[in-house]
Amino acid sequence: MTLPNQQGKRLGVVPAACTYTAPTQGPVDIQACSTPELSRPRPPSATTPTIMSSPARRADVPRWSSIPIELAGVVLRRLSCHADRVRFAAVCKQWRASARQSPPPSHYPWLALPDRTFYSLPGSAFRPLPLHLDRHRQLPHAQSSCGEWLVFERFDGAYTLVSPFSMSTTILLPGLSDTYAPNVPLLVANDQPKPNMLKLVVCSHDLIAAIVVDNEASTTYSKLALCRPGASSWWSICTPDELRHLQDIVWCGGKLYALDSWDGLLSVSIGTGDPTVSRVDHILHNPRWAVEDSPRYLLESSGTLLLVCREDRPMNKAKQTATGPVVVLCNALELEMGTRFKVFEADLARPRWVWLTSVGDDRVLFVGPWCSRAVHVTGAAEQDTGCRIFFTEDASAGRYNHRYYQKQEPFYCSVYDMRTRRSHLFLDTPVCPLKGFPVTWLFPPSQGG
């Protein structure tokens, strides 16, 4: 992975495109090729005569599809960025077929920023996030992400899951007002506010799970919401006593697991018919070494459950202004010096939590409040080695409803090395947050470690 040459600098220039000319004889030299992306033609200068195009001349110009399929595969293997592979497949049908035949390597995720740009790891350029939100209405409490999906609320109250990696791929979900709660009072009425969606997980093609908080309740108890995707579906709001302090949920090995801030790890069984909770089993208590109030992230890695606990989190300072207190983010040095992590693996056979000092040189963890995941890496270079944790610190995350949400705010992305037990700054850039758009990791399809 290539680190930015200048931290915080937005490099708005995409690498020059590869221009191919069919050779008359001899092998093709691919060393001069970079990203296979068609570049814009240069305007003719005053000293360069303009050559009029003719059908005969156009017929002599080689086509991109004339490149041997074997050579296209060689070029494809040189592309480590998922966005470049998408552009490669869009050139022609032959290149699209080559992209299908060559399985993609494990990719680092995109880092979606609050100003609707994204940072493509391992690249070093900020680009606009490819989103067309004509039919969507963004609300801060309705914003979430899961893997490759971003969650948006539509004008009719329903939700649409949009994949920036393929804008033609969407999943339609009902609005949270379309609820069914067996054996409990009606949670949502037409004249009452809807629950807040805190996190959403796409468990399978026919099951969606989400953590929601009821706005009308006097307490902040969480609830588990389940639904089957489709235009005529509805949410089932489940309120068992064991699922009232949910911190995180994850789908692992065909089962839904929940992390409760009081009770620890829970296994949630879903009915085969309607999406309702049929059983909740307590698996593990919280680790004794985990700080009680620290952020915790539950994720799956190669079929096992990992619990990542962030410790010694720097305290953000409150600055008093004429309009009230404003949270001021700690500086980069405080973030590097004060942040530590502990990683635990769930041993379900014992059962117990096992403290890990390493996740392996072929694993990198990306953690965040919306989506966390382990990624398998195979790079031989030092910057591509594993046993690291990427995490973010966003000054605007806690005040999307604040009147100053359009002001520039500092944003940091840091890396914690489990071998040295130290953090270092990876990305430092100012952002101008848009209302209702949080920082999140976006993972290409079928990616995981």
C-alpha positions in Angstrom: 0.0 0.0 0.0 1.4 3.4 -1.0 1.2 6.0 1.7 0.4 9.6 0.7 3.5 11.6 -0.2 2.1 14.6 1.6 -0.3 14.0 4.5 -3.6 15.9 4.1 -2.9 16.9 0.5 -5.8 16.2 -1.9 -4.3 14.9 -5.1 -7.0 15.6 -7.6 -5.0 14.2 -10.6 -5.8 10.7 -11.9 -2.7 8.9 -13.3 -2.2 9.3 -17.0 -4.0 6.8 -19.2 -2.3 4.1 -21.1 -2.2 4.7 -24.9 -1.8 1.6 -27.0 -0.6 1.4 -30.6 -0.7 -2.0 -32.3 2.9 -3.0 -33.2 3.8 -4.2 -36.7 6.1 -6.9 -35.3 7.7 -8.1 -32.2 6.4 -8.3 -28.6 4.4 -5.6 -26.9 6.2 -3.6 -24.3 3.8 -3.2 -21.4 6.2 -1.3 -19.1 5.0 2.0 -20.5 1.4 1.2 -19.7 -0.3 2.5 -16.6 -4.0 2.5 -15.7 -5.9 1.4 -18.9 -8.2 4.3 -19.0 -9.1 6.3 -22.1 -7.7 9.8 -21.8 -9.3 13.0 -23.2 -7.8 14.0 -26.5 -5.5 17.0 -26.4 -6.8 20.1 -28.3 -4.7 20.9 -31.4 -2.2 23.6 -30.9 -1.7 26.6 -33.3 1.5 25.0 -34.7 0.1 21.6 -35.2 -2.0 21.0 -38.4 -5.4 19.5 -37.9 -5.7 16.2 -39.7 -9.3 15.5 -40.9 -10.5 12.1 -40.1 -11.8 9.8 -42.8 -13.5 6.4 -42.8 -10.4 4.8 -44.3 -8.1 6.5 -41.7 -10.5 5.5 -38.8 -10.4 1.9 -40.0 -6.6 1.8 -39.7 -6.7 2.9 -36.0 -6.3 -0.2 -33.8 -9.1 -0.9 -31.4 -8.6 -1.7 -27.7 -10.3 -5.0 -28.3 -7.4 -6.0 -30.7 -5.1 -6.4 -27.7 -4.4 -10.1 -27.1 -6.5 -11.4 -24.2 -3.3 -12.8 -22.6 -1.7 -9.3 -22.6 -4.9 -7.8 -21.2 -4.7 -10.3 -18.3 -1.1 -9.2 -17.6 -2.2 -5.6 -17.4 -5.1 -6.6 -15.2 -2.9 -8.3 -12.7 -0.9 -5.1 -12.3 -4.0 -3.2 -11.1 -4.2 -3.3 -7.3 -7.0 -0.7 -7.0 -10.6 -1.9 -7.3 -11.6 1.3 -9.1 -9.0 0.7 -11.8 -10.2 -2.8 -12.3 -13.8 -1.5 -12.8 -12.5 1.0 -15.4 -10.5 -1.8 -17.1 -13.7 -3.9 -17.5 -15.6 -1.0 -19.0 -13.2 -0.6 -22.0 -14.7 -3.4 -24.2 -16.3 -6.8 -24.1 -13.0 -8.6 -24.4 -11.5 -6.8 -21.4 -14.7 -7.4 -19.4 -14.3 -11.1 -20.2 -10.7 -11.0 -19.1 -11.7 -9.4 -15.8 -14.2 -12.1 -15.1 -11.6 -14.8 -15.8 -9.1 -13.3 -13.4 -10.3 -13.4 -9.8 -9.7 -10.1 -8.1 -7.1 -10.0 -5.3 -8.0 -8.9 -1.8 -8.5 -5.1 -2.0 -8.1 -2.5 0.7 -11.4 -0.7 1.2 -12.5 2.7 0.2 -12.6 5.3 2.9 -15.8 7.4 2.4 -15.3 10.9 3.9 -18.1 13.2 5.2 -17.8 15.5 2.2 -18.8 12.7 -0.2 -15.4 12.0 -1.5 -13.5 8.8 -1.0 -9.9 7.9 -0.5 -9.0 4.7 -2.5 -6.5 2.6 -0.6 -3.8 1.8 -1.6 -4.0 4.8 -3.9 -3.3 8.4 -2.8 -6.0 10.4 -4.5 -9.3 11.9 -3.3 -12.2 11.4 -5.8 -15.9 12.2 -5.8 -18.0 9.3 -4.5 -20.0 7.9 -7.5 -23.5 8.5 -6.1 -26.6 9.7 -7.9 -29.1 10.6 -5.1 -31.9 12.1 -7.2 -34.5 9.8 -5.6 -33.1 9.8 -2.1 -33.4 12.0 0.9 -30.5 11.9 3.3 -31.3 12.0 7.0 -28.5 11.8 9.7 -30.3 9.3 11.8 -31.0 7.1 8.8 -27.5 6.9 7.5 -25.5 3.7 7.7 -23.3 1.4 5.7 -22.6 -2.3 5.5 -19.7 -3.7 3.4 -20.2 -2.3 -0.1 -23.6 -0.8 0.7 -24.6 2.8 1.7 -28.1 3.2 3.2 -30.3 6.1 2.0 -33.9 7.0 2.9 -36.2 7.7 0.0 -38.9 10.3 -0.3 -41.6 7.7 0.5 -39.8 6.7 3.7 -38.4 3.4 2.3 -34.7 2.6 2.3 -32.4 1.9 -0.7 -29.1 0.2 -0.3 -26.7 1.6 -3.0 -23.4 0.1 -3.9 -20.9 2.8 -5.2 -18.9 0.0 -6.8 -21.9 -0.8 -9.1 -24.6 1.9 -9.2 -26.9 -0.5 -11.1 -27.0 -2.8 -8.0 -29.5 -1.7 -5.3 -31.6 -3.4 -2.5 -35.0 -2.0 -1.6 -36.1 -2.1 2.1 -39.3 -0.9 3.7 -39.4 2.2 5.9 -39.2 1.7 9.7 -42.8 2.9 9.9 -43.8 -0.5 8.3 -43.3 -2.5 11.4 -44.7 -5.6 13.0 -43.9 -6.3 16.6 -45.6 -9.5 17.9 -46.8 -9.4 21.6 -45.6 -5.8 22.2 -47.3 -2.5 21.9 -47.2 -0.7 18.5 -43.8 1.1 18.4 -44.4 3.4 15.5 -47.5 5.4 14.7 -48.1 7.9 11.9 -47.9 10.9 14.2 -44.8 9.7 16.1 -41.1 9.8 15.1 -39.5 6.8 13.6 -36.7 4.8 15.4 -33.1 5.8 14.7 -31.2 3.2 12.6 -27.8 2.8 14.3 -26.4 -0.1 12.3 -27.5 -2.4 9.4 -26.1 -5.8 8.3 -26.9 -7.6 5.1 -27.0 -11.2 6.5 -28.0 -12.9 3.2 -30.0 -12.3 0.1 -33.2 -12.7 2.0 -32.4 -11.4 5.5 -31.5 -7.9 6.7 -30.8 -7.0 10.4 -30.5 -3.6 12.0 -30.0 -2.0 15.4 -32.6 0.7 16.1 -33.4 3.0 19.0 -36.9 4.1 19.7 -37.2 7.9 19.7 -40.5 8.0 21.6 -39.2 5.9 24.5 -37.9 7.6 27.7 -34.9 5.3 27.7 -32.2 4.6 25.1 -32.8 0.8 24.9 -31.9 -0.6 21.6 -34.0 -3.0 19.5 -33.2 -5.6 16.8 -35.1 -5.0 13.6 -35.3 -7.8 10.9 -36.8 -7.8 7.4 -36.8 -9.6 4.1 -35.7 -7.4 1.2 -38.4 -6.4 -1.3 -41.0 -3.7 -2.0 -43.8 -5.5 -0.1 -41.8 -6.4 3.0 -41.9 -5.0 6.5 -39.7 -4.8 9.6 -40.1 -7.0 12.6 -39.1 -5.2 15.7 -37.8 -7.6 18.4 -37.6 -6.6 22.0 -36.3 -9.5 24.1 -34.7 -8.5 27.4 -31.3 -9.8 26.3 -31.2 -7.4 23.3 -31.6 -4.0 25.0 -28.0 -2.8 25.1 -26.7 -3.7 21.7 -23.3 -2.4 20.6 -22.7 -4.4 17.5 -24.1 -7.2 15.3 -22.4 -9.5 12.8 -23.3 -12.4 10.5 -20.9 -15.3 10.9 -21.2 -18.9 9.8 -24.9 -18.6 8.9 -25.8 -17.2 12.3 -26.4 -13.7 13.7 -24.3 -12.7 16.7 -24.9 -9.6 18.9 -22.6 -7.8 21.2 -24.4 -6.5 24.3 -22.6 -3.8 26.5 -23.8 -5.6 29.6 -24.2 -9.3 28.8 -21.4 -9.8 26.3 -21.7 -12.1 23.2 -25.1 -13.4 22.3 -26.3 -15.8 19.6 -29.6 -14.9 17.9 -31.7 -17.5 16.2 -34.0 -16.4 13.4 -37.3 -18.1 12.5 -37.6 -19.9 9.1 -40.8 -18.1 8.1 -41.4 -14.5 9.2 -38.2 -12.7 10.2 -38.6 -12.9 14.0 -36.3 -13.9 16.8 -37.0 -17.4 17.9 -34.2 -17.8 20.5 -31.4 -15.8 22.2 -28.5 -17.7 23.8 -25.8 -16.2 26.0 -22.4 -17.3 24.7 -19.7 -15.2 26.5 -19.4 -12.5 29.1 -17.4 -9.4 28.2 -13.6 -9.8 28.6 -12.3 -8.9 32.0 -9.5 -6.8 30.4 -11.8 -4.7 28.3 -12.4 -1.1 29.4 -16.2 -0.9 30.1 -16.8 2.4 28.3 -14.5 1.9 25.4 -15.7 1.5 21.8 -16.0 -2.2 20.8 -16.2 -3.7 17.3 -17.4 -7.2 16.5 -16.2 -8.7 13.2 -15.7 -12.0 11.5 -12.3 -13.3 10.3 -12.0 -16.6 8.5 -15.0 -18.1 10.3 -14.1 -16.9 13.7 -15.4 -14.0 15.8 -13.1 -11.2 16.8 -13.8 -8.5 19.4 -11.7 -5.3 18.9 -11.6 -3.0 22.0 -10.3 0.5 21.6 -8.6 1.8 24.8 -7.1 5.0 26.1 -9.3 7.0 23.7 -8.2 10.7 23.8 -10.8 12.9 25.4 -12.1 15.5 22.9 -12.2 19.0 24.4 -15.3 21.2 24.7 -14.8 24.8 23.5 -17.4 27.3 24.6 -18.7 29.6 21.8 -21.4 32.2 21.5 -23.8 29.5 20.2 -22.9 26.9 22.9 -20.2 24.3 23.5 -18.4 22.8 20.4 -16.4 19.7 20.5 -12.7 20.2 19.5 -10.9 17.1 18.3 -7.5 16.3 19.8 -4.5 16.9 17.6 -2.7 14.2 15.6 0.1 13.7 18.2 -2.4 13.1 21.0 -4.2 10.6 18.8 -1.0 8.7 18.1 0.2 8.7 21.7 -3.1 7.9 23.4 -4.8 5.2 21.3 -4.3 1.4 22.0 -6.2 -1.7 21.0 -6.9 -5.1 22.4 -8.1 -7.9 20.2 -9.9 -11.0 21.5 -11.0 -14.2 19.6 -14.1 -16.0 20.7 -13.4 -19.7 21.6 -16.9 -21.1 21.4 -15.8 -24.6 22.4 -14.5 -23.6 25.9 -16.2 -21.0 25.9 -13.9 -18.0 26.6 -12.3 -15.0 25.1 -8.7 -15.5 24.0 -6.5 -12.4 24.0 -4.5 -12.1 20.7 -1.2 -10.3 20.4 -1.3 -10.8 16.7 -3.9 -11.4 14.0 -1.2 -12.8 11.6 1.0 -11.2 9.0 -1.7 -11.8 6.4 -4.6 -9.9 8.1 -5.5 -6.2 8.4 -8.4 -5.0 10.5 -10.5 -2.0 9.6 -12.8 -0.8 12.4 -15.5 1.8 12.6 -18.9 2.4 14.1 -20.8 1.5 10.9 -18.8 -1.3 9.4 -15.7 -3.3 10.5 -14.0 -6.1 8.6 -10.8 -8.2 8.4 -9.0 -8.2 5.1 -6.5 -10.8 3.8 -3.4 -9.3 2.4 -0.7 -11.0 0.3 1.8 -8.2 -0.4 5.5 -8.8 0.2 6.4 -5.1 0.6 6.6 -3.8 4.2 3.7 -1.4 3.7 1.5 -4.3 2.7 2.1 -6.5 5.7 -0.7 -7.3 8.1 -1.1 -7.4 11.9 -2.4 -3.8 11.8 -5.7 -2.0 12.7 -6.9 1.0 10.7 -9.2 3.4 12.6 -10.6 6.9 12.1 -11.3 10.0 14.2 -13.8 12.4 12.8 -14.5 15.7 14.6 -17.9 16.2 12.9 -19.2 12.7 13.7 -21.1 13.8 16.8 -22.8 16.9 15.5 -24.3 16.3 12.0 -27.3 18.4 13.2 -25.1 21.3 14.3 -25.6 24.5 12.5 -21.9 24.6 11.7 -21.8 21.2 10.0 -20.6 22.9 6.8 -17.4 24.2 8.4 -14.1 22.6 7.7 -13.2 20.0 10.3 -10.0 17.9 10.9 -10.2 14.3 9.9 -7.6 11.7 10.9 -7.1 8.1 9.8 -4.5 6.2 11.8 -2.9 2.8 11.9 -2.2 0.7 15.0 0.6 -1.8 14.7 -0.1 -4.8 17.0 3.6 -5.8 16.9 5.0 -2.5 18.2 1.8 -1.6 20.1 1.9 2.0 18.7 -0.3 4.1 16.5 0.9 6.4 13.7 -1.0 8.8 11.5 -1.8 7.6 8.0 -4.1 10.4 6.7 -4.6 13.9 7.9 -6.9 16.1 5.9 -9.6 18.8 6.5 -13.1 18.0 5.3 -16.3 20.0 5.0 -18.9 17.6 6.3 -22.3 17.3 4.5 -25.3 16.8 6.7 -26.0 13.1 7.3 -22.9 11.6 5.7 -20.6 9.9 8.2 -17.1 8.5 7.7 -17.3 4.8 6.8 -15.3 2.0 5.2 -16.7 0.6 1.9 -15.5 -2.9 1.0 -15.6 -4.2 -2.6 -18.0 -7.2 -3.1 -16.9 -10.6 -1.8 -14.1 -9.2 0.2 -13.1 -10.4 3.7 -10.4 -12.1 5.7 
